[in-house]
Amino acid sequence: MRPVSCLADIFRAENSSIATSKAYIFQDRTTTYEKLNKDTNRYANAMINKGINVNDRVAILDKNSAEFPVIVGASLKARATLVPINFRLSYEEVEFIILDSEAKLLFVSSEFSDIAHELQKQHPKLEIVLLQAANENKTGAIVSLESWHINSTGDDPQLNHQACDQAIQLYTSGTTGKPKGVYHTNQHYLKGFDALGSATQIIADNEVQLICMPLFHIAALINLLNGLYYGSCQIITREFIPTDVLASIPKYKVSTTLFAPVIIQMLVDMPEAKTTDFSSLTRIFYGSAPIAQTILKKSQATFNCEFWQLYGMTENIGMATFLTPDDHRPERNKLLSCGKPYAGSKLRIVGANGEDMPTGEVGEITTQADWTMCGYWNRPEATKDTLVDGWLYTGDAGYYDDEGYLYIHDRLKDMIVSGGENIYPAEVENALFSHPAIAEAAVFGIPDDKWGESVKATVVLKPGHNASEEEIIQFTREKIAPYKTPKSIDFIGMLPRNTAGKILKRELRAPYWEGKARAIS
């Protein structure tokens, strides 16, 4: 392995044995480690020449692309802080992240040029670079990628990187309706990579890793960085298209990948899966939810490889616990567990007063590791509530069994996980409240066979007002990302409340989860 003391070193290939090796392939375009090194140098120098300084925020709004890894590496070499933005968000949500992060520079795909032009009009000081649009050079702050870096050299800027540099800031859904920026340092990621590699022996320089999940998400971004850290080859798809994923595995002899459980189910149900050659696959990692035994059995027969479950969140770079292939054997009876902590990390189940809960008793899951977030950007109170005496309070309720395996029982926070995406009801409720016919609303997650959970809203209309389910759902689509919008709406005369006036969402949720082993999926 190359000597790596900061994340920027992952993108350096001078005098390296892997210089001519493939770093990644995107739409049959191969980028070697040597080319990645030169391209990241060129982009980093352009950033520095444009006045980007240490810990300045550089944002990117794009689907997976050939440019995405270059911008990641360039921002690291420039000692900037990368802010990947979920491309599924509405304009208002993107604008909030740009303003909240105080981003000085935005890279945006031409696919989202409408958002770029509106941002330029509303915020003319924001420098915007349009990707994948060689011939489109707009006036104002929007320029094409080619014209933006044309005068930059391919020499390494060789800045004095520090372990405490704020490397990446990812936004999570917000409990109060506004996203929160989680930021991590160089050291957090490198410590996490070492622990992940030690636990799973994943990624060697002869590995071929498929990345089909979005790079704005912590799981895919960790896969990319970890793969480059170990010198492997990444096969990057623009987005998840089942037939393309199935075709890519034998074409590139993919050996490892990460899927959400919903993706695994979709793939094994494809007729093409019966004739696809999966012989190159050695392991599949999955996260965001357990995998049902019926799906696992079918998946094992289809893919014939190891399965690893990973549990974590953005606040700890997706690394809290892991479940090994051996624990996926049905006779082990551990499929509802999310495993054990990584070496070098700690995990406690605590009660309401912070006391350790005994085996089998439910409490809040708290973790402590060298890769725990610095905090929430410009959110000192939220940081204080989540990081207590060095422990990260996850908002998940769980318990240990007598072998030390962790089980998630419920969520203490009102978060919904649908298709691997986190959704806080407050965001959806804020959109509903702006509808002129709605007096009150409560949003919660209900079981969904395909997506794990789906968004349900219970609504009280104002006296004398009418609104249909379809109309309200369409209204929210104009306010928030489509995946956050309610999939169904119940209309009632009054929401249940306790004596303090708080809405009793558990009463609303309970009928939908009756008979389930856990109160979440």
Order of alpha helices (4+ residues) and beta strands (2+ residues): beta-beta-alpha-beta-alpha-beta-alpha-beta-alpha-beta-beta-alpha-beta-beta-alpha-beta-alpha-beta-alpha-beta-alpha-beta-alpha-beta-beta-beta-beta-beta-beta-alpha-beta-beta-beta-beta-beta-alpha-beta-beta-alpha-beta-alpha
